[in-house]
Structures are given as C-alpha cells and as structure tokens.
C-alpha cells in the first residue's frame, strides 16, 4: 500500500471540508443526507441539483409543460369560435415536449450520479418520465401527431407535485390514508 503525498492529503482534506459543508446545508434545508460525494464532480453536481435557480427553472418548466395544454388539440382554444387559431402545429409541440423530456432526463441522470440509487419519489419520477417518453415516441411516429391520443398529458401535474415538498408530503399522507382505508372498504 503506497503512502499518500502531501498534495493528495491536502486535496482529500479540502473534499472532506466541502462534504461537511454540504452535510450542514442538508441538515438546515431538511434534505436527504444519504449521498455519495466521492469527487469534486459529485460535489458540483449535488450543489447544482440543489441550487435555488435550478429549482425555479424546473418549476418554470413544469408550469410551461402544463400551459402547453392550451395550445394542444382539444385544448382550451375550443372555447372560442375559431379553435383552430389557438392550436399549434403538432411538430412544434412535439419538439417543445422532447426538449422538456430531455431536460427531465438529464435531471434524473444527475440524481443518479449523486445518490447512486433512486428513492420512492425519484422512482415515480423515472416511471412518469419513461411513460411520457414512450408516449412522445408513439405520437412522433403517428401519421397525424396532433390527433394522437396522449396518455402522458394526464401525468403532467406530477412534475409540479414533485417540485414542492409540501405537495409531496400531502400526497404521501393521502396514499397512506388510502392504504389504511382499503381493508375497511372491503367490509362495506
């Protein structure tokens, strides 16, 4: 076993100091401290994932993803006398959605890079992302993409729920209440 040089020890001490700072931030922010930050790249990825501006960016993307419903086929434009003027081309909507899905996929890659595993909400995020991506592939390959049945439209609110801790806790509470009520409903 070779001994460490002074430079290696200094670099390791600097990384340990940064890891300690990250753990303190986790404690103050109520975040999950179970991450593996082995390198400088891991530390940067973790700080990027938890930065305020990135969180606001993803909230903006989730809101914009929801707003796309206005311009899709059978969106809110049908309330007007000329609904076709509010619809966007299928190809432009698909390009926007593909971009959003790529951004969400990169976020998942960063999450996996930092934690080396997925927690329950991240697994749900991955499943919704996979369903949405498969749905986009089928819509992209259909003859008329604007008329394609899009199952993933019903899943879009999940990307908003995922961003807000209070909403996630509420959904977790509702789910646990439903699980405890199911045996009671079997008697009714």
SESE-498667 format. One line per 8 residues: number of its first residue (from 1); for each residue x, y, z of N, C-alpha, C, O. Coordinates in nm, 2 decimals. Each point is the difference from the previous one (the first is absolute). Example, Ala and Ser with C-alpha at 12.3 -4.5 7.8 and 13.67 -1.06 7.14 Angstrom:
BEGIN
1	1.32:-0.57:0.78:-0.09:0.12:0.00:0.09:0.12:0.00:0.10:0.00:0.07 ~ -0.14:0.11:-0.14:0.09:0.11:0.00:-0.08:0.11:0.08:0.05:0.11:0.01;
//
This chain:
BEGIN
1	0.08:-0.12:0.00:-0.08:0.12:0.00:0.09:0.12:0.00:0.08:0.02:0.09 ~ -0.10:0.07:-0.19:0.09:0.12:-0.01:-0.06:0.11:0.09:-0.12:0.01:0.02 ~ 0.21:0.07:0.03:-0.04:0.11:0.09:-0.04:0.12:-0.08:0.03:0.01:-0.12 ~ -0.11:0.07:0.18:-0.05:0.12:-0.07:0.10:0.11:0.01:0.08:0.02:0.09 ~ -0.08:0.06:-0.20:0.09:0.11:0.00:-0.08:0.12:0.07:-0.11:-0.01:0.03 ~ 0.19:0.12:-0.01:-0.06:0.11:0.07:-0.11:0.06:-0.09:-0.10:0.05:0.06 ~ 0.12:-0.04:-0.19:-0.10:0.05:-0.09:-0.13:-0.08:0.01:-0.11:0.06:0.00 ~ 0.12:-0.19:0.00:-0.12:-0.08:0.00:-0.07:0.01:0.13:-0.13:0.01:0.00;
9	0.20:0.01:0.11:-0.06:0.02:0.13:-0.07:0.13:0.01:-0.11:0.02:0.06 ~ 0.17:0.08:-0.12:-0.06:0.14:0.00:-0.13:0.00:-0.09:-0.10:0.06:0.04 ~ 0.10:-0.13:-0.15:-0.12:-0.01:-0.09:-0.11:-0.08:0.08:-0.11:0.05:0.00 ~ 0.15:-0.16:0.06:-0.10:-0.07:0.08:-0.06:0.08:0.12:-0.12:-0.01:0.02 ~ 0.21:0.09:0.04:-0.05:0.08:0.11:-0.09:0.11:-0.05:-0.10:0.03:0.06 ~ 0.13:0.02:-0.18:-0.09:0.10:-0.06:-0.14:-0.06:-0.03:-0.10:0.06:0.02 ~ 0.10:-0.18:-0.08:-0.12:-0.07:-0.03:-0.08:-0.03:0.12:-0.12:0.01:0.00 ~ 0.19:-0.05:0.11:-0.07:-0.03:0.12:-0.07:0.12:0.06:-0.11:0.00:0.06;
17	0.18:0.11:-0.07:-0.06:0.13:0.05:-0.12:0.04:-0.09:-0.10:0.04:0.06 ~ 0.11:-0.06:-0.19:-0.12:0.03:-0.08:-0.11:-0.10:0.03:-0.12:0.04:0.00 ~ 0.15:-0.17:0.02:-0.11:-0.10:0.04:-0.06:0.04:0.13:-0.13:-0.01:0.01 ~ 0.21:0.06:0.09:-0.06:0.04:0.12:-0.09:0.12:-0.01:-0.11:0.01:0.06 ~ 0.15:0.08:-0.15:-0.09:0.12:-0.03:-0.13:-0.04:-0.06:-0.11:0.05:0.03 ~ 0.12:-0.15:-0.12:-0.12:-0.05:-0.07:-0.09:-0.07:0.10:-0.13:0.02:0.00 ~ 0.18:-0.10:0.09:-0.08:-0.06:0.10:-0.07:0.10:0.09:-0.11:-0.02:0.05 ~ 0.18:0.13:-0.01:-0.06:0.10:0.08:-0.12:0.07:-0.08:-0.10:0.02:0.06;
25	0.13:0.01:-0.19:-0.11:0.05:-0.08:-0.12:-0.09:0.00:-0.12:0.04:0.01 ~ 0.15:-0.17:-0.03:-0.11:-0.10:0.00:-0.08:0.00:0.13:-0.12:0.00:0.00 ~ 0.19:0.01:0.12:-0.07:0.01:0.13:-0.09:0.12:0.01:-0.11:-0.01:0.05 ~ 0.17:0.13:-0.10:-0.08:0.12:0.01:-0.12:0.00:-0.09:-0.11:0.06:0.03 ~ 0.12:-0.12:-0.15:-0.10:0.00:-0.10:-0.10:-0.12:0.01:-0.10:0.00:-0.07 ~ 0.13:-0.09:0.16:-0.08:-0.12:0.01:0.01:-0.09:-0.12:-0.10:-0.07:-0.03 ~ 0.21:0.06:-0.03:0.02:-0.09:-0.12:0.06:-0.13:0.05:0.05:-0.02:0.11 ~ -0.06:-0.08:-0.20:0.05:-0.13:0.02:0.15:0.00:0.00:0.06:0.04:-0.10;
33	0.01:-0.08:0.21:0.14:0.00:0.01:0.07:-0.12:-0.06:0.12:-0.02:0.01 ~ -0.20:-0.08:-0.06:0.06:-0.12:-0.05:0.05:0.01:-0.14:-0.06:-0.06:-0.09 ~ 0.17:0.13:0.07:0.05:0.01:-0.13:0.15:-0.04:0.00:0.06:0.01:0.11 ~ -0.01:-0.05:-0.22:0.14:-0.04:-0.01:0.08:0.10:-0.08:-0.01:0.00:-0.12 ~ 0.08:0.09:0.19:0.07:0.11:-0.07:0.15:-0.04:0.01:0.07:0.04:0.09 ~ -0.03:-0.11:-0.19:0.14:-0.05:0.00:0.10:0.09:-0.06:0.12:0.01:0.03 ~ -0.17:0.07:-0.13:0.09:0.08:-0.08:-0.05:0.14:0.00:-0.11:0.04:0.04 ~ 0.20:0.05:-0.10:-0.04:0.14:-0.01:-0.12:0.01:-0.10:-0.09:0.09:0.02;
41	0.08:-0.17:-0.12:-0.11:0.00:-0.10:-0.13:-0.04:0.08:-0.10:0.06:-0.03 ~ 0.11:-0.15:0.12:-0.12:-0.04:0.07:-0.05:0.12:0.09:-0.12:0.03:0.01 ~ 0.21:0.04:0.05:-0.03:0.11:0.08:-0.07:0.11:-0.08:-0.10:0.07:0.04 ~ 0.16:-0.04:-0.16:-0.06:0.10:-0.09:-0.14:-0.04:-0.05:-0.09:0.08:0.00 ~ 0.08:-0.21:-0.03:-0.13:-0.05:-0.05:-0.11:0.02:0.11:-0.11:0.04:-0.02 ~ 0.15:-0.07:0.14:-0.09:0.01:0.12:-0.04:0.14:0.02:-0.12:0.03:0.03 ~ 0.21:0.06:-0.03:-0.03:0.14:0.02:-0.08:0.05:-0.11:-0.09:0.09:0.02 ~ 0.11:-0.13:-0.14:-0.08:0.04:-0.12:-0.14:-0.05:0.02:-0.10:0.08:-0.02;
49	0.08:-0.20:0.06:-0.14:-0.06:0.01:-0.08:0.08:0.11:-0.12:0.02:-0.02 ~ 0.19:0.02:0.12:-0.07:0.06:0.12:0.01:0.15:-0.01:-0.04:0.07:0.10 ~ 0.09:-0.01:-0.20:0.00:0.15:-0.01:-0.14:0.06:-0.02:-0.09:-0.06:-0.06 ~ 0.07:0.17:0.12:-0.13:0.07:-0.01:-0.04:0.03:-0.14:-0.11:-0.01:-0.04 ~ 0.21:0.06:-0.04:-0.04:0.04:-0.14:-0.04:-0.12:-0.08:-0.09:0.01:-0.09 ~ 0.15:-0.13:0.11:-0.04:-0.12:-0.07:-0.14:-0.04:0.04:-0.07:-0.05:-0.09 ~ 0.04:0.06:0.22:-0.13:-0.04:0.04:-0.10:0.09:-0.06:-0.11:-0.05:-0.05 ~ 0.13:0.18:0.04:-0.09:0.09:-0.06:-0.01:-0.03:-0.15:-0.11:0.01:-0.06;
57	0.22:-0.04:-0.01:0.00:-0.04:-0.14:-0.09:-0.12:-0.02:-0.08:0.00:-0.10 ~ 0.09:-0.10:0.18:-0.09:-0.12:-0.01:-0.14:0.03:0.03:-0.09:-0.06:-0.06 ~ 0.06:0.15:0.15:-0.14:0.04:0.03:-0.05:0.07:-0.12:-0.12:-0.03:-0.05 ~ 0.20:0.12:-0.01:-0.05:0.06:-0.13:-0.02:-0.09:-0.11:-0.10:0.01:-0.07 ~ 0.18:-0.11:0.06:-0.02:-0.10:-0.11:-0.13:-0.08:0.03:-0.07:-0.03:-0.10 ~ 0.05:-0.01:0.22:-0.12:-0.08:0.03:-0.13:0.09:-0.02:-0.10:-0.06:-0.05 ~ 0.11:0.18:0.08:-0.12:0.09:-0.03:-0.02:0.02:-0.15:-0.11:-0.01:-0.05 ~ 0.22:0.03:-0.02:-0.01:0.01:-0.15:-0.05:-0.13:-0.06:-0.08:0.01:-0.09;
65	0.12:-0.12:0.15:-0.04:-0.13:-0.05:-0.16:-0.01:0.02:-0.06:-0.06:-0.09 ~ 0.01:0.11:0.20:-0.14:0.00:0.02:-0.07:0.09:-0.10:-0.11:-0.03:-0.05 ~ 0.17:0.15:0.03:-0.06:0.10:-0.08:-0.01:-0.04:-0.15:-0.09:0.05:-0.07 ~ 0.17:-0.15:0.03:-0.01:-0.05:-0.14:-0.14:-0.06:-0.03:-0.03:0.00:-0.12 ~ -0.04:-0.03:0.22:-0.14:-0.06:-0.02:-0.09:0.10:-0.07:-0.09:-0.03:-0.07 ~ 0.12:0.16:0.09:-0.08:0.10:-0.06:0.01:0.00:-0.16:-0.09:0.02:-0.07 ~ 0.21:-0.06:0.03:0.03:0.01:-0.15:-0.01:-0.14:-0.07:0.03:-0.01:-0.12 ~ -0.06:-0.09:0.20:-0.01:-0.13:-0.06:-0.14:-0.03:-0.06:-0.09:0.08:0.03;
73	0.08:-0.18:-0.11:-0.13:-0.04:-0.05:-0.10:-0.03:0.11:0.04:-0.07:0.10 ~ -0.15:0.13:-0.11:-0.11:-0.01:0.10:0.04:0.07:0.13:-0.04:-0.05:0.11 ~ 0.12:0.15:-0.12:0.04:0.08:0.11:-0.10:0.10:0.03:-0.12:-0.01:-0.05 ~ 0.15:0.11:0.13:-0.09:0.11:0.03:-0.05:0.08:-0.11:-0.09:0.08:0.01 ~ 0.17:-0.09:-0.12:-0.04:0.08:-0.12:-0.14:-0.03:-0.05:-0.06:0.07:-0.08 ~ 0.01:-0.19:0.11:-0.13:-0.04:-0.04:-0.11:0.08:0.05:-0.11:0.00:-0.05 ~ 0.14:0.08:0.16:-0.10:0.09:0.06:-0.03:0.12:-0.09:-0.10:0.07:0.02 ~ 0.19:-0.05:-0.12:-0.02:0.12:-0.08:-0.08:-0.04:-0.13:-0.03:-0.12:-0.02;
81	-0.01:0.22:-0.06:-0.08:-0.03:-0.12:0.09:-0.06:-0.11:-0.05:-0.08:-0.09 ~ 0.18:0.10:0.09:0.09:-0.05:-0.09:0.12:-0.07:0.07:0.10:0.05:0.02 ~ -0.13:-0.18:0.02:0.10:-0.07:0.08:0.13:-0.03:-0.07:0.11:-0.01:0.07 ~ -0.11:0.00:-0.20:0.12:-0.04:-0.07:0.11:0.11:0.01:0.12:-0.03:-0.02 ~ -0.16:0.16:0.04:0.10:0.10:0.00:0.08:0.00:0.13:0.11:0.06:0.01 ~ -0.15:-0.14:0.09:0.07:-0.01:0.13:0.09:-0.12:0.00:0.08:-0.02:0.09 ~ -0.10:-0.07:-0.19:0.08:-0.12:0.00:0.14:0.02:-0.07:0.00:0.07:-0.10 ~ 0.10:-0.13:0.16:0.13:0.01:-0.06:0.02:-0.13:-0.09:-0.08:-0.09:0.01;
89	0.17:0.10:-0.10:0.04:-0.11:-0.08:0.04:-0.12:0.09:0.06:0.02:0.11 ~ -0.09:-0.14:-0.15:0.04:-0.12:0.08:0.15:-0.02:0.01:0.05:-0.04:0.10 ~ 0.02:0.08:-0.21:0.14:-0.02:0.00:0.07:0.10:0.10:0.10:-0.04:0.06 ~ -0.15:0.16:-0.05:0.06:0.10:0.09:-0.03:-0.04:0.14:0.09:0.01:0.09 ~ -0.21:-0.06:-0.06:-0.03:-0.04:0.14:0.08:-0.12:0.04:0.05:-0.01:0.11 ~ -0.03:-0.08:-0.21:0.08:-0.12:0.03:0.15:0.04:0.03:0.06:-0.06:0.08 ~ -0.01:0.15:-0.16:0.14:0.05:0.02:0.01:0.06:0.14:0.10:-0.02:0.07 ~ -0.20:0.10:-0.03:0.01:0.06:0.14:-0.01:-0.11:0.10:0.08:0.00:0.10;
97	-0.17:-0.09:-0.12:-0.01:-0.11:0.10:0.13:-0.09:0.01:0.04:-0.04:0.10 ~ 0.02:0.01:-0.22:0.12:-0.07:0.00:0.11:0.07:0.08:0.08:-0.06:0.07 ~ -0.07:0.19:-0.09:0.10:0.08:0.07:-0.03:-0.01:0.15:0.10:-0.02:0.08 ~ -0.22:0.03:-0.03:-0.03:-0.01:0.14:0.03:-0.14:0.05:0.06:-0.01:0.11 ~ -0.09:-0.09:-0.18:0.04:-0.14:0.04:0.15:-0.02:0.01:0.04:-0.07:0.09 ~ 0.03:0.13:-0.18:0.15:-0.01:0.00:0.05:0.06:0.13:0.09:-0.05:0.07 ~ -0.14:0.17:-0.04:0.04:0.07:0.12:-0.03:-0.08:0.13:0.08:-0.01:0.09 ~ -0.20:-0.05:-0.09:-0.04:-0.08:0.11:0.09:-0.13:0.01:0.04:-0.04:0.11;
105	0.00:-0.01:-0.22:0.09:-0.12:0.00:0.14:0.04:0.05:0.06:-0.08:0.07 ~ -0.01:0.20:-0.11:0.12:0.04:0.05:0.00:0.02:0.16:0.09:-0.03:0.07 ~ -0.20:0.08:-0.03:-0.02:0.01:0.15:0.01:-0.13:0.07:0.06:-0.02:0.10 ~ -0.13:-0.08:-0.16:0.00:-0.14:0.05:0.14:-0.05:0.00:0.04:-0.07:0.10 ~ 0.04:0.10:-0.20:0.14:-0.05:-0.01:0.08:0.06:0.11:0.08:-0.07:0.06 ~ -0.10:0.20:-0.03:0.07:0.07:0.11:-0.04:-0.06:0.13:0.09:-0.03:0.09 ~ -0.22:0.00:-0.07:-0.04:-0.06:0.13:0.06:-0.14:0.02:0.05:-0.03:0.11 ~ -0.04:-0.05:-0.22:0.06:-0.13:0.02:0.15:0.02:0.02:0.06:-0.08:0.08;
113	0.00:0.17:-0.14:0.15:0.02:0.02:0.03:0.04:0.14:0.10:-0.05:0.06 ~ -0.18:0.13:0.01:0.02:0.04:0.13:-0.04:-0.11:0.10:0.08:-0.03:0.10 ~ -0.19:-0.03:-0.11:-0.05:-0.09:0.10:0.03:-0.15:-0.03:-0.01:-0.08:0.09 ~ 0.04:0.05:-0.21:0.04:-0.14:-0.04:-0.12:-0.09:0.01:0.01:-0.12:-0.01 ~ -0.13:0.17:0.04:-0.12:-0.08:0.01:-0.12:0.10:-0.01:0.02:0.12:0.00 ~ -0.14:-0.17:0.00:-0.12:0.08:-0.01:-0.08:-0.02:0.12:-0.02:-0.12:0.04 ~ -0.04:0.22:0.02:-0.09:-0.01:0.11:-0.14:-0.01:-0.06:-0.02:0.01:-0.13 ~ -0.09:-0.02:0.21:-0.13:-0.03:-0.05:-0.05:0.11:-0.10:-0.05:-0.03:-0.10;
121	0.06:0.16:0.14:-0.04:0.10:-0.09:0.08:0.01:-0.13:-0.05:0.03:-0.10 ~ 0.18:-0.06:0.11:0.08:0.00:-0.12:-0.04:-0.12:-0.09:0.01:0.01:-0.12 ~ -0.05:-0.12:0.18:-0.04:-0.12:-0.08:-0.13:0.04:-0.07:-0.02:-0.03:-0.12 ~ -0.07:0.10:0.19:-0.12:0.04:-0.07:0.03:0.10:-0.11:-0.06:0.00:-0.11 ~ 0.15:0.09:0.14:0.04:0.10:-0.11:0.05:-0.08:-0.12:-0.03:0.04:-0.11 ~ 0.12:-0.14:0.14:0.05:-0.08:-0.11:-0.11:-0.07:-0.08:0.00:0.00:-0.12 ~ -0.10:-0.06:0.19:-0.10:-0.07:-0.07:-0.09:0.10:-0.08:-0.04:-0.03:-0.12 ~ 0.01:0.15:0.18:-0.08:0.09:-0.08:0.08:0.06:-0.12:-0.06:0.02:-0.11;
129	0.19:-0.01:0.13:0.08:0.05:-0.11:0.01:-0.11:-0.11:-0.01:0.04:-0.12 ~ 0.02:-0.16:0.16:0.00:-0.11:-0.10:-0.13:-0.01:-0.08:0.00:-0.01:-0.12 ~ -0.11:0.02:0.19:-0.13:-0.01:-0.06:-0.02:0.12:-0.10:-0.05:-0.02:-0.11 ~ 0.09:0.14:0.16:-0.01:0.12:-0.09:0.09:-0.01:-0.12:-0.04:0.04:-0.11 ~ 0.16:-0.10:0.13:0.09:-0.01:-0.12:-0.06:-0.11:-0.10:0.01:0.03:-0.12 ~ -0.06:-0.14:0.17:-0.06:-0.10:-0.09:-0.12:0.06:-0.07:-0.02:-0.02:-0.12 ~ -0.06:0.10:0.19:-0.11:0.07:-0.05:0.04:0.10:-0.11:-0.06:0.01:-0.11 ~ 0.17:0.06:0.13:0.05:0.09:-0.10:0.05:-0.07:-0.12:-0.02:0.04:-0.12;
137	0.08:-0.16:0.14:0.05:-0.08:-0.12:-0.12:-0.04:-0.08:0.01:0.01:-0.12 ~ -0.11:-0.06:0.18:-0.12:-0.05:-0.07:-0.07:0.12:-0.07:-0.05:-0.01:-0.12 ~ 0.05:0.13:0.18:-0.07:0.11:-0.06:0.09:0.05:-0.12:-0.05:0.05:-0.10 ~ 0.18:-0.06:0.12:0.09:0.05:-0.11:-0.01:-0.09:-0.12:0.02:0.05:-0.11 ~ -0.04:-0.18:0.13:-0.01:-0.09:-0.11:-0.14:-0.01:-0.06:-0.02:-0.07:-0.10 ~ -0.08:0.13:0.16:-0.13:-0.01:-0.06:-0.02:0.09:-0.12:0.08:0.09:-0.03 ~ -0.18:-0.13:-0.05:-0.02:0.08:-0.13:-0.03:0.14:0.02:0.05:0.09:-0.06 ~ -0.14:-0.06:0.16:-0.03:0.14:0.03:0.02:0.02:0.15:-0.08:-0.03:0.09;
145	0.20:0.08:-0.05:0.04:0.01:0.14:-0.10:0.09:0.08:-0.01:-0.02:0.12 ~ -0.06:0.11:-0.18:-0.08:0.09:0.08:-0.13:-0.08:0.04:-0.06:0.04:0.10 ~ 0.02:-0.14:-0.17:-0.12:-0.08:0.04:0.04:-0.12:0.08:-0.10:-0.07:0.04 ~ 0.22:0.04:-0.01:0.04:-0.12:0.07:-0.05:0.01:0.15:0.00:0.11:0.06 ~ -0.05:-0.22:-0.01:-0.04:-0.01:0.14:0.12:0.01:0.09:0.09:-0.09:-0.02 ~ -0.09:0.18:0.10:0.12:0.02:0.09:-0.03:-0.03:0.14:-0.06:0.08:0.07 ~ 0.10:-0.20:-0.02:-0.03:-0.04:0.13:0.08:0.09:0.10:-0.04:0.02:0.11 ~ 0.16:0.02:-0.15:0.09:0.07:0.09:-0.06:0.14:0.04:0.05:0.06:0.10;
153	-0.14:-0.01:-0.17:-0.06:0.13:0.04:-0.06:0.00:0.14:0.00:0.09:0.07 ~ -0.06:-0.21:-0.03:-0.06:-0.01:0.13:0.11:-0.01:0.11:-0.03:0.02:0.11 ~ 0.15:-0.05:-0.15:0.11:-0.02:0.10:0.08:0.13:0.02:0.09:0.01:0.08 ~ -0.11:0.09:-0.16:0.07:0.13:0.01:0.00:0.06:0.14:0.10:0.06:0.04 ~ -0.22:-0.06:0.03:0.01:0.06:0.13:0.10:-0.06:0.10:0.04:0.06:0.09 ~ 0.00:-0.18:-0.12:0.10:-0.07:0.09:0.13:0.08:0.00:0.06:0.02:0.11 ~ -0.02:0.04:-0.22:0.12:0.08:0.00:-0.01:0.12:0.08:0.10:0.05:0.05 ~ -0.22:0.00:-0.03:-0.02:0.12:0.10:0.00:-0.05:0.14:0.07:0.06:0.09;
161	-0.14:-0.17:-0.06:0.00:-0.06:0.13:0.14:-0.04:0.05:0.03:0.02:0.11 ~ 0.05:-0.07:-0.20:0.14:-0.04:0.03:0.08:0.11:0.05:0.09:-0.02:0.09 ~ -0.11:0.14:-0.14:0.08:0.12:0.04:-0.03:0.05:0.13:0.09:0.07:0.06 ~ -0.21:-0.09:0.00:-0.03:0.07:0.12:-0.01:-0.11:0.12:-0.08:-0.09:-0.01 ~ 0.16:0.11:0.11:0.01:-0.10:0.11:-0.14:-0.01:0.07:-0.04:-0.11:0.03 ~ -0.02:0.22:-0.01:-0.13:-0.01:0.07:-0.10:-0.08:-0.08:-0.08:-0.07:0.06 ~ 0.08:0.09:-0.19:-0.10:-0.08:-0.08:0.04:-0.15:0.00:-0.09:-0.09:0.00 ~ 0.22:0.06:0.00:0.04:-0.14:0.01:-0.04:-0.06:0.13:-0.05:-0.11:0.01;
169	0.07:0.18:0.10:-0.04:-0.05:0.13:-0.15:-0.02:0.01:-0.05:-0.10:0.06 ~ -0.03:0.19:-0.12:-0.14:-0.01:0.00:-0.04:-0.13:-0.08:-0.09:-0.07:0.04 ~ 0.15:0.05:-0.16:-0.03:-0.11:-0.08:0.04:-0.13:0.07:-0.07:-0.10:-0.01 ~ 0.18:0.10:0.08:0.04:-0.12:0.08:-0.10:-0.03:0.11:-0.03:-0.11:0.02 ~ -0.02:0.22:0.05:-0.10:-0.02:0.10:-0.13:-0.05:-0.05:-0.06:-0.09:0.06 ~ 0.02:0.14:-0.18:-0.12:-0.05:-0.06:0.01:-0.15:-0.04:-0.09:-0.08:0.02 ~ 0.21:0.05:-0.07:0.02:-0.14:-0.04:0.00:-0.09:0.12:-0.06:-0.11:-0.01 ~ 0.12:0.15:0.12:0.01:-0.09:0.12:-0.14:-0.01:0.06:-0.04:-0.10:0.05;
177	-0.04:0.21:-0.06:-0.14:-0.01:0.05:-0.08:-0.09:-0.09:-0.08:-0.08:0.06 ~ 0.09:0.08:-0.19:-0.07:-0.09:-0.09:0.04:-0.14:0.03:-0.09:-0.09:0.01 ~ 0.22:0.06:0.02:0.04:-0.14:0.03:-0.06:-0.05:0.12:-0.03:-0.12:0.01 ~ 0.01:0.21:0.09:-0.06:-0.05:0.13:-0.15:-0.01:-0.01:-0.06:-0.08:0.07 ~ 0.00:0.15:-0.17:-0.15:0.00:-0.01:-0.04:-0.12:-0.09:-0.12:-0.04:0.00 ~ 0.21:-0.01:-0.08:-0.04:-0.11:-0.10:-0.06:-0.12:0.08:-0.10:-0.05:-0.05 ~ 0.16:0.00:0.16:-0.06:-0.11:0.07:-0.14:0.03:0.05:-0.09:-0.09:0.00 ~ 0.06:0.22:0.04:-0.13:0.03:0.05:-0.10:0.00:-0.11:-0.12:-0.03:0.02;
185	0.16:0.07:-0.14:-0.09:0.01:-0.12:-0.04:-0.14:-0.04:-0.10:-0.02:-0.06 ~ 0.18:-0.08:0.09:-0.03:-0.14:-0.04:-0.12:-0.05:0.08:-0.07:-0.09:-0.04 ~ 0.05:0.14:0.16:-0.11:-0.04:0.09:-0.13:0.07:-0.04:-0.11:-0.05:0.03 ~ 0.12:0.17:-0.10:-0.12:0.08:-0.03:-0.07:-0.06:-0.12:-0.10:0.06:-0.05;
//
